[in-house]
Amino acid sequence: MAVLIIAKNDRPDWWADQLRRNDPSLDVRVWPDAGDPADIEYALAWKPRPGELAKYPNLKAVFSLGAGVDHLFSDPEFPAGAAVSRVIDPYLTAGIREYVLLHVLRYHKNQPALDMQQREHVWDDRGHELKQADERRVGILGLGELGTASGKALAALGFDVAGWSRSPKDIPGIACHHGPDGLDELAARTDILVCLLPLTPETEGILNAGLFAKLPAGAYLINAGRGGHLVEDDLIPALESGRLAHATLDVFRNEPLPRDHPFWDHPRITVTPHNASITDPRSVARQIADGIAAIARGEPVPNAVDRELGY
């Protein structure tokens, strides 16, 4: 039995070291030095190239080294017999929660407009409406681990928080909506929209002109989900028309974001380089080592992903 780490740009040697620390008995290999493909029963992967995982005929399970698994299921040759496990990392969850809090508070306190005043050497303490937290309505798309943690933190600060998910949820402090009608209801009552959805065929392009039109004029957008959620051609027109006041984007369809992309220089777009949060090997390696041991004992795959749903 061998474990292969496929994470070209995501510190593969660090992952290997942490995994060996947690279980010295594991035969850990780092791609592309996989050795005999028949040896590989488990893989830790982040954005492997299409067809790579199909090379290992005895692959039992793939552990995604991030919150999303769309990078695996987008591979048309992903092996049918391999289970997928997503990591649940308290550090990653905390990082996303902090990112969401940071940018919600930036918008709540009108910081982008104040930054513009500073650049223009303008002193104006009357030109921006200040609201109390309970007057600011935050809507969260996605009520999984990340969305629930972010929503609870915002509610604890007094914000009026609602969320939307595919299926019904009941979360204290968060007004929960679901389904197509629920999405319209959420949009109509949202001043700051936060996207933390998984990327599936149903959520692809969900951040589009149609949804923006259902938000109150001057709403804000924060996308820390996936780049595929946003229809990029719809964003700048929404900003120029005033439908959206500002957008914070941490994820993009093409990463790194091309140097000539118009998002870089738009005054109402904040770009961050997909670093809202990262998976921490210190906490996740133990989880993966335990998961491999459980599968080897014939137990269910921990945190297994439903391949039909995509999460």
C-alpha angles and dihedrals in degrees: 000000000000135000119218123203114208107182108121097177099024106078098272094178090054090052091049092050093049093047092051090048090056096044116013090185093068119105098225120189130182120219132277088029094068098142115201107010090215090065094063113098100153134034134194105204145176117182098334113190114265113277095016097109091048089069092074109076096188098047109143104174141005121209113207111224092215141041094268130068100186089099087066100042092048087070106096089204097051105142112260094214097054121096120218124223123191119209121239104207120182090204092053091048091049091049093053091046090053092047092052092046091049095053097038088054091047089057095039090056094042092241097157090058091046090050088054090050090054092051089051094043092240122152109201120149094169105051099082127067112233119207134190116247092252088058092056115085116209121191121196122200106209125033101201124115094303098040094046093049092048093046094050091050092051092046089052088058090054101259121147098245130190131168141198131213139165093252131030119284134185112205122163112242094016124091102224125214130177142181129024095305091047091054090056090048092051093049093051092057100040128104095170117032118201121191117205099148127138112248111251133147087266095053098039107120094002091142097072143130092274093057093042089055090059093055120088111268111271096027122155129233130211117182116188094144114081133319090238091067092071125072093215096200090059097055105071094045088052090051094045092050093050093243085119121031098198141343133213114202126187098164132051140184090243118036130227088039105245113256092237095050112127092228091073096066103030109118092218098050125083112201123199121180101245090279102121085121139341133209110258114221090206092068101027101047091067090050092050094046090051090047093053090049091050093051090048088055090054095255124139119280107265117240089003119191121231101233093204093053094037095228 
